[in-house]
């Protein structure tokens, strides 16, 4: 993920993200590996790139997944 984000930053390419997490929640999610090990520095570096590329736009409304 880091390499992809870095490339898109350097090339000034548009990048779109969707997430159910805000930035703080996403950083916490990215901090832990599948084995439960903390990689805080790695998560911080990825979040720096995401914050550079993205502008958070909250979208509200009812949950349309359940009919």
C-alpha positions in Angstrom: 0.0 0.0 0.0 2.8 2.4 0.9 4.5 2.0 -2.5 1.2 2.6 -4.4 0.5 5.7 -2.4 4.0 7.0 -2.8 3.9 6.6 -6.6 0.5 8.3 -6.8 1.9 11.2 -4.7 5.0 11.6 -6.8 3.0 11.5 -10.1 0.2 13.8 -8.8 -2.4 11.2 -9.8 -5.9 11.4 -8.5 -6.6 8.9 -5.8 -10.0 8.0 -4.4 -10.6 6.2 -1.1 -13.7 5.0 0.6 -13.7 3.9 4.2 -16.0 3.4 7.2 -13.2 4.8 9.4 -12.2 8.4 10.0 -8.4 9.2 9.9 -7.8 8.4 13.6 -9.7 5.0 13.4 -7.9 4.1 10.1 -4.5 4.8 11.6 -5.4 2.5 14.6 -6.6 -0.2 12.2 -3.4 0.0 10.1 -1.2 -0.1 13.2 -1.9 -3.8 13.9 -0.8 -6.7 11.8 -2.9 -9.8 11.3 -0.9 -11.4 14.1 -1.7 -8.6 16.4 1.7 -7.0 16.4 1.9 -3.2 16.6 3.6 -1.3 13.7 3.0 2.3 14.7 5.7 3.8 12.5 4.5 2.0 9.4 0.9 3.1 10.1 2.0 6.7 10.6 3.9 6.7 7.3 0.9 5.3 5.4 -1.4 7.8 7.1 0.9 10.7 6.1 0.4 9.7 2.5 -3.3 9.2 2.8 -3.7 12.6 4.4 -1.7 14.2 1.6 -3.8 12.5 -1.1 -7.3 12.6 0.5 -9.8 15.1 1.8 -12.3 13.6 4.2 -15.9 14.0 3.2 -18.4 12.5 5.7 -21.5 11.1 4.1 -24.5 10.6 6.3 -27.8 9.1 5.9 -29.5 5.8 6.5 -27.8 2.5 6.0 -29.0 1.3 2.6 -27.4 -2.1 2.9 -30.3 -3.5 4.8 -33.7 -3.4 3.0 
